[in-house]
Amino acid sequence: MATAYVLFLLISLLSRARCQSCDYKGTLTGQTTLTKALLSSCPRDTTYIDISYNDFTTVSVDAFDGFYALAKINITNNKITELPVGLFDQSFKASLTELYGSDNMIESLNNDVFENNFNLRILDLSNNRLNFIDTNVFHKDLSKLELVNVSYNQMTYFEPWPYIPETPQTDDIDLVFDIQHNLIENFTNTMNWTYNLVEPYEYLVNLQFNKISEMSDDIIFMYRDKVEDLSALTELLTYKVNITNNPFFCNCKLYELVRDMHSSFLLYTRVEEYRLRCASPPHLANVDLLHDLDLDQFVCNITDICPLNCTCQEKPYISTLEMNCTNANLRELPQTIPPMSDNIQYVSLYLSGNRITEITKRNYSNIIYNLTVSNNNINYIDGEALKEMVNLNNLDISGNALKFVPKEIQKLSFHKVKVRGNPLQCECNMTWMADWIALSNEADESSITCSSDDKTHVIKDVTEKGLGCNISDFVIIFSVIMTVVVGVIIGGIITARRCPYETKVLIYRLLRIHPRDLYKVDQDETMHYDAYLSYDGENIQVRQWIKTNFMKKLEENGKKKYKFFCPLRDTLGGNDYGQELVQNMTQSRRIFVLLSPGYFTDTWRIYESDQAEMEHNANSENHPRVVYIIWNDENEVIKQNLQKEPWKTRLIGKRVLSPDKRFFWSKIRYELPIKPRSKINRVNNSYTDIQEAERDERQQNNDIKVICKKDFIPLPHRPQSAAIGGVSHDNLYLEAIEL
């Protein structure tokens, strides 16, 4: 018996020790700061401290220092504004399981305030002034949490705090996160948290009685890394978020969410728990937006940029912006339309009873789906505007002043167009309307009429014969051809007056007619060459172009093969170089001078150009023998030299061509003799090879005498490499002149 009594006393003592508490409830009024000293009378092994109903505004960070067994703290009904970091990071940090701090003035919770309280189960901070909770307050190691009550605070946004603590998946205990009766209207994710839906959730988030008025798929799927199952309702049920009893504004911004929920097989799961109701607009107040409201009721009234006296409404159910401007005193189609949401693709215009006179293009023509402009004053419809209305499905132009409608209206079936009540005229160019009407099986307006000579005809019965359209096809075709011919002639005359030279070249190119007087020199059979070609042979690009382009086109290819004298190719080693240049230049019908950058510094090319100028001046009254070719119009060296003398004067009145300009080859052939020398020789084949040689010898002697009579131009310095037998070409040439 004594043993049992001792055991009872021992159990009682142990029980009292384990449940040791300190009750300061309402006993410390008048104190504003809770300090360690105020709690000095409380045993260090206390497990429960009650400091509720006092006047504390602040708590010293070491207020609970020294307590090593605290499991429960009650600081409710004070005026505390902050829970400093470190307050609960004391010796009791591992034993703290319950913290009650409701009915204070706490405004924020900072990271690490519960850093090492791994066994915390209940946190009640309801009825405070909380407006900020840091992203790591509820960290993953708070795995024992069962209830977090932050209801009746001033939170305006929701972060995924409830889903961070890694609570056990098998304990069948949900972490309840009560955030009711706050001011939440936005969902955010600054902590970049995502959930992959692999494991079932052990959370229940209560967001009832907040300010949530809008929800969208973007919000629902914000916390998903990959969106595979696009069921918004599945997401809500998975997250276990209760957003009932919020003031939902049932407009177009809720459309996508409700549409997706309607397609979910979970729509009628836990209906009462998730019965969301409209708060506005007034005519939908208290209606269950998920189960009792049709999708076409989710619309938005647009006020920005909506024309005066009009109503603009987005209807995502049909992806359309509707603009109703009936009897709005409009004089034309609206120039602009309001900005549209992403899920709006078309615009429908209802513009009946206005003063509109024409239908023309608008920058939104391509998205017009319905156009109703009945009972206006429309007398003209732009066919191009109808072409641009690629999405047009219905057109109502009844009750207007139209005498004709454009053929482009046929893009729509007749039954989709209302045209009754217009003073249509019966003309030969509108008989297509009869076929258009006949092709429609649903033509309920097939009795529409038109007028001609005070007679009324049913359009579906109108024919060209009945209207007297007897103009023969031949007359029409002939008129068209004559119009085209006259247009071509007029255009040719205008072009010839503006560009006479190019016109001559084109006539020669197309018709092989040379519209100019024949030059006497072209008929001189004693001429050896069709043209003399002077160019800078030191420039490899110029040399290659002469060889592969110029010579090949004119000497080898084509019906006409011309004969050129090219100094760098055709000079003979046994003759004096300068003498040979002059002789062959006088024996050429034309002289082509190709001006490239190196030409202006080559003394022999300068010599050639001087001789060419003398030939031109001696014969210019009869024909222009010299033709200049500019290698590159944009080359700065060429441009600078052509601004200097003697080149500036020489090019005046000369034919100047460029390979970069159009019709270059046609202009070159135009400038060459009409009949190449080779063709003349074939026609007049009266010379034998011996006679040809004798003629050349006589001509050479005559040329030397002619040169002696002319003003002699000093020869440039001839390189030694050009000397023959130790005697330079220059010396041979000077001796010949002296003779």
Summary of the structure (lengths in Angstrom):
residues: 739
radius of gyration: 51.6
end to end distance: 169.4
largest distance: 169.4
contacts: 2141
relative contact order: 0.03
helix: 33%
strand: 15%
